[in-house]
């Protein structure tokens, strides 16, 4: 019987590792800023309205690059419409709205720290799908997770969570489910067409709730303090970061990209210090060292 060599497969995986990890890092850093932006909007823009305008802005930003490819692939979009609808629901409509809702009653730092737990769910999804994670990646995930738990609990065995923290737990579940779903994306459906379609479907699903929010809560004033954060989350956190994240998962898988996602609480802490003047104590530095060490260990082959 002829034996099939695995050398080309290993070589391709090795070549994909660097770009995949870099793209996951770009998405993580950009998304870290989105928590600060969501927190900045908490007292001026209702959560559903912020989510709706985020995706409208993302559609406008992505249209010059993705509209033509989306139109050419309209037959594929119709064929895989249920998959696209589920992806839009989890990654666009639900996830971002929960993040905005969390920003009403918890800090940006807590939001980033809790979201860093989502890679554990990503890895569990892949394990349930039959993929082996490996001892090194599992160890790195556990070390980074320990750092996150210590950071959230501030060293206490009985941490207290605000309502916003629970909203962020739900957001983490939604995002992990979206990331796991990406592994099933039809190969013939291009990345830009996928993003543009999910952005459009997500905005359409938000539109009725947006109308209710306008009727009940009223609109918001278009000022630099509201428009600036919305442009950031619409262009960078949506169009750029989602493209980078989806490409990273296609290259290295959700579990491995998820390990890089543990960098998020570190990035949020640094941004909070730079923009909000929040100090970082020795305990937080220790937790960040655990998170970074786990990321380095878990992202290596």
Long-range contacts (C-beta under 8 A, 24 or more apart in sequence): 13-252, 13-301, 14-301, 16-251, 16-252, 17-251, 17-252, 17-301, 19-251, 20-247, 20-248, 20-251, 20-252, 20-256, 20-257, 21-248, 21-252, 21-256, 21-257, 21-260, 21-299, 23-244, 23-245, 23-247, 23-248, 23-251, 24-244, 24-245, 24-248, 24-249, 24-252, 24-257, 24-260, 24-261, 25-260, 25-263, 26-240, 26-241, 26-244, 27-241, 27-242, 27-244, 27-245, 27-248, 28-260, 28-261, 28-263, 28-264, 28-267, 29-263, 29-267, 30-236, 30-237, 30-240, 30-241, 30-244, 31-237, 31-241, 31-264, 32-112, 32-264, 32-267, 32-268, 32-271, 33-232, 33-236, 33-237, 33-267, 33-271, 34-99, 34-232, 34-233, 34-236, 34-237, 34-241, 35-99, 35-103, 35-108, 35-111, 35-112, 35-115, 35-268, 36-108, 36-268, 36-271, 36-272, 36-275, 36-276, 37-229, 37-230, 37-232, 37-233, 37-237, 38-99, 38-100, 38-102, 38-103, 38-108, 38-111, 38-229, 38-233, 39-103, 39-107, 39-108, 39-111, 40-225, 40-229, 41-100, 41-103, 41-226, 41-229, 41-230, 42-100, 42-103, 42-104, 44-220, 44-221, 44-223, 44-225, 44-226, 45-220, 45-226, 45-230, 46-213, 46-217, 46-220, 47-97, 47-100, 47-101, 47-103, 47-104, 48-97, 48-100, 48-206, 48-209, 48-210, 48-212, 48-213, 49-210, 49-213, 49-214, 49-217, 49-219, 49-220, 50-100, 50-230, 50-233, 51-93, 51-96, 51-97, 51-100, 51-206, 52-203, 52-206, 52-207, 52-209, 52-210, 53-230, 53-234, 54-96, 54-230, 54-233, 54-234, 54-237, 54-238, 55-92, 55-96, 55-199, 55-202, 55-203, 55-206, 55-234, 55-238, 56-203, 56-234, 57-230, 57-231, 57-233, 57-234, 57-235, 57-238, 58-199, 58-234, 58-235, 58-238, 58-239, 58-242, 59-196, 59-199, 59-200, 59-203, 60-234, 61-234, 61-235, 61-238, 61-239, 62-192, 62-195, 62-196, 62-199, 62-239, 63-196, 65-192, 66-192, 66-193, 66-195, 66-196, 67-196, 69-190, 69-192, 69-193, 69-196, 70-192, 70-193, 70-196, 70-197, 72-193, 73-189, 73-190, 73-193, 76-186, 76-188, 76-189, 76-193, 77-189, 77-193, 77-197, 80-186, 80-189, 83-181, 83-184, 83-185, 83-186, 84-194, 84-197, 84-198, 84-201, 85-201, 86-181, 87-178, 87-181, 87-182, 87-185, 87-194, 87-198, 88-197, 88-198, 88-199, 88-200, 88-201, 88-202, 88-205, 89-201, 89-202, 89-205, 90-174, 90-175, 90-177, 90-178, 90-181, 91-174, 91-175, 91-178, 91-181, 91-198, 91-202, 91-242, 92-198, 92-199, 92-201, 92-202, 92-203, 92-205, 93-202, 93-205, 93-206, 94-171, 94-174, 95-171, 95-174, 95-175, 95-178, 96-233, 97-206, 98-167, 98-168, 98-170, 98-171, 98-174, 99-167, 99-168, 99-171, 101-164, 101-167, 102-164, 102-165, 102-167, 102-168, 102-171, 103-164, 104-164, 105-162, 105-163, 105-164, 105-167, 106-162, 106-163, 106-164, 106-165, 106-167, 106-168, 107-272, 108-268, 108-271, 108-272, 108-276, 109-265, 109-268, 109-269, 109-272, 109-278, 110-152, 110-162, 110-164, 110-165, 110-168, 111-164, 111-168, 111-268, 112-264, 112-265, 112-267, 112-268, 112-269, 113-148, 113-151, 113-152, 113-265, 113-268, 114-152, 114-165, 114-168, 114-169, 114-171, 114-172, 115-168, 115-171, 115-172, 115-175, 115-261, 115-264, 116-144, 116-148, 116-261, 116-262, 116-264, 116-265, 116-291, 117-145, 117-148, 117-169, 117-172, 118-172, 118-173, 118-175, 118-176, 118-179, 118-258, 118-261, 119-144, 119-176, 119-255, 119-258, 119-259, 119-261, 119-262, 120-145, 120-176, 120-258, 121-172, 121-173, 121-176, 121-177, 121-180, 122-176, 122-179, 122-180, 122-254, 122-255, 122-257, 122-258, 123-254, 123-255, 123-258, 125-176, 125-177, 125-179, 125-180, 125-254, 126-180, 126-183, 126-253, 126-254, 126-255, 127-255, 129-180, 129-183, 131-253, 131-255, 133-255, 136-297, 136-298, 136-300, 137-255, 137-256, 137-259, 137-298, 137-299, 138-298, 139-294, 139-297, 139-298, 140-259, 140-293, 140-294, 140-295, 140-296, 140-297, 140-298, 140-299, 140-300, 141-255, 141-258, 141-259, 141-294, 141-298, 142-294, 143-290, 143-293, 143-294, 143-297, 143-298, 144-259, 144-262, 144-290, 144-291, 144-293, 144-294, 144-295, 144-298, 145-262, 145-294, 146-290, 146-294, 147-262, 147-287, 147-288, 147-289, 147-290, 147-291, 147-293, 147-294, 148-262, 148-265, 148-287, 148-291, 150-283, 150-286, 150-287, 150-290, 151-265, 151-284, 151-287, 151-288, 151-291, 154-283, 155-283, 176-258, 179-245, 179-249, 179-254, 179-257, 179-258, 180-254, 182-246, 182-249, 182-250, 182-254, 183-249, 183-253, 183-254, 185-246, 185-250, 191-243, 191-246, 191-247, 191-250, 192-243, 194-246, 195-239, 195-242, 195-243, 195-246, 199-238, 199-239, 256-298, 256-299, 259-294, 259-295, 259-298, 259-299, 260-295, 260-299, 262-291, 262-294, 262-295, 262-298, 263-291, 263-292, 263-295, 265-291, 266-291, 266-292
